[in-house]
Amino acid sequence: MQTPTLPEASLDPAIAGRLKRDEHGLVAAVVQQHDSGEVLMLGWMDDEALRRTLTEGRVTFWSRSRREYWRKGDTSGHVQLVRSVALDCDGDALLVRVHQVGAACHTGTRTCFEAGGDLGAVVAALPADASTDTSADTSTDIPTQAPQEDR
């Protein structure tokens, strides 16, 4: 007797419908340490990599160079344990919050941005009255409502 073939699992259509993929079917995935906010790396996911990440608790990427799936840490032991996954407002980028075990970068550094190095951008000065928490900023030069016409 032949074993029945189970249908392959696929990404939830409600999630898949919200993604805006590049010409290769990929979405950028920014990986961030969940408790510190430290940005660790950028990887790429297609629908299957995202499905695996959402359902297995470990981060899976699509390797553009090797053209295969890779689960972070399977060979190095530097695993990324999923804490949350969010989609940005445009649907073209994911924020994967993780608990990083060991180095995130294949070079052995904590982050891929540490390995790449600072590019020396000019740092803009903040106005004296600027708050570092913009979510609480209630002052604005932009009206929140359209101005009423004079009658």
Order of alpha helices (4+ residues) and beta strands (2+ residues): alpha-beta-beta-alpha-beta-beta-beta-beta-alpha
